[in-house]
Amino acid sequence: MRIAPVSPEQYESLIDLLCELYRYYNPEASVSRDVVRDHLMGNLLAPGSAVRLIVAEDAAGNVVGFAAVMLLHSLVDPTPANRRQCMVKELYVRAGMRGGGVGRALMAWVARYALDQGCGRIDWHVQASNHAGIRFYGGLGADRVEGRLNYRLGRRAMGALASSSQEARCSEAT
């Protein structure tokens, strides 16, 4: 298995895996390869994107897993040891490859990368119902962050909040 940042010759295989990821999170929906390709090229891999895609490739050259990571600077801890952070936005391994060390190898790569970049920690989210993922992350030595909850505003709630107050109106600097 080879783990490295995604390269152009891996894009089509990664698109297959991203389609699988979409089905995993949206079992009742579908998405076309063209939409996934457009998103990959136009957003995730676009110049200026904060996302770095790290892929695991099997001996046949197929992408069997990936991690999407971002480097951030802390707002609450400016000390040199903790001011830089790595955020894992997504870790996904092809369904048939789970339990074979792909996820662990990806996370080990991310840990080396984070250390090389001066990061004091790696953070990520996991669904409360993902018991296998929770066990996997615990097996890596990760600590569950107590006292943290995730919140989300969907499009409808964003629109309602954005239109609720004149003070909240965005304006361009002139």
SULVENVEN-V963374 format. One record per residue. N is the residue number from 0. RES is the residue in one letter. OMEGA is omega as a letter, one per 40 degrees, with the letter a starting at -180 (* if undefined). Layout:
# SULVENVEN-V963374
n={N/N}
res={RES/RES}
omega={OMEGA/OMEGA}
This chain:
# SULVENVEN-V963374
n={0/1/2/3/4/5/6/7/8/9/10/11/12/13/14/15/16/17/18/19/20/21/22/23/24/25/26/27/28/29/30/31/32/33/34/35/36/37/38/39/40/41/42/43/44/45/46/47/48/49/50/51/52/53/54/55/56/57/58/59/60/61/62/63/64/65/66/67/68/69/70/71/72/73/74/75/76/77/78/79/80/81/82/83/84/85/86/87/88/89/90/91/92/93/94/95/96/97/98/99/100/101/102/103/104/105/106/107/108/109/110/111/112/113/114/115/116/117/118/119/120/121/122/123/124/125/126/127/128/129/130/131/132/133/134/135/136/137/138/139/140/141/142/143/144/145/146/147/148/149/150/151/152/153/154/155/156/157/158/159/160/161/162/163/164/165/166/167/168/169/170/171/172/173}
res={M/R/I/A/P/V/S/P/E/Q/Y/E/S/L/I/D/L/L/C/E/L/Y/R/Y/Y/N/P/E/A/S/V/S/R/D/V/V/R/D/H/L/M/G/N/L/L/A/P/G/S/A/V/R/L/I/V/A/E/D/A/A/G/N/V/V/G/F/A/A/V/M/L/L/H/S/L/V/D/P/T/P/A/N/R/R/Q/C/M/V/K/E/L/Y/V/R/A/G/M/R/G/G/G/V/G/R/A/L/M/A/W/V/A/R/Y/A/L/D/Q/G/C/G/R/I/D/W/H/V/Q/A/S/N/H/A/G/I/R/F/Y/G/G/L/G/A/D/R/V/E/G/R/L/N/Y/R/L/G/R/R/A/M/G/A/L/A/S/S/S/Q/E/A/R/C/S/E/A/T}
omega={i/i/a/i/a/i/a/a/i/a/a/i/i/i/i/a/i/i/i/i/i/i/i/a/a/a/a/a/i/i/a/i/a/i/i/i/i/i/i/a/a/a/a/a/a/i/a/i/i/a/i/a/i/a/i/a/i/a/i/i/i/i/a/i/i/i/i/a/i/i/a/i/a/i/a/a/a/a/a/a/a/a/i/a/i/i/i/a/a/i/a/i/i/a/a/a/a/a/a/i/a/a/i/i/i/a/i/i/a/i/i/i/a/i/i/a/i/a/i/i/i/i/i/i/i/i/a/a/a/a/i/i/i/i/i/a/i/i/i/a/a/i/i/a/i/i/i/i/i/i/i/i/i/a/a/a/i/a/i/a/a/a/a/a/i/a/a/a/i/i/i/i/i/*}
